[in-house]
Amino acid sequence: MSNKKVKIYSTPACIYCKMAKDFLKRNNIEYEEHNVAEDSAAREEMEKKSHQLGVPVIEIDGEVFVGFNRGDIQQALGL
């Protein structure tokens, strides 16, 4: 079980967001989700961190990943 702080910025229609969340769930990684389609404050926060509007944006202990790259995410989580 990872004790890293994980946030995911996503939208309900995003297939890569769903893949990322499924991956985290399968690996028993707790995460905080922000729906940027409905939450403008979260969208602004995501833009400041990633400098773009694409989702998913995944933050792991302050490190920001744009998109769902399984290898990079696994490495950052120590899986």
Buried (B, 14 or more C-beta within 10 A) or exposed (E): EBEBEBBBBBBEEBEBBBEBBEBBEEEEBEBEBBBBBEEEEBBEBBBEBBEEEEBBBBBBEEEBBBBBBEEBBEEBBEE
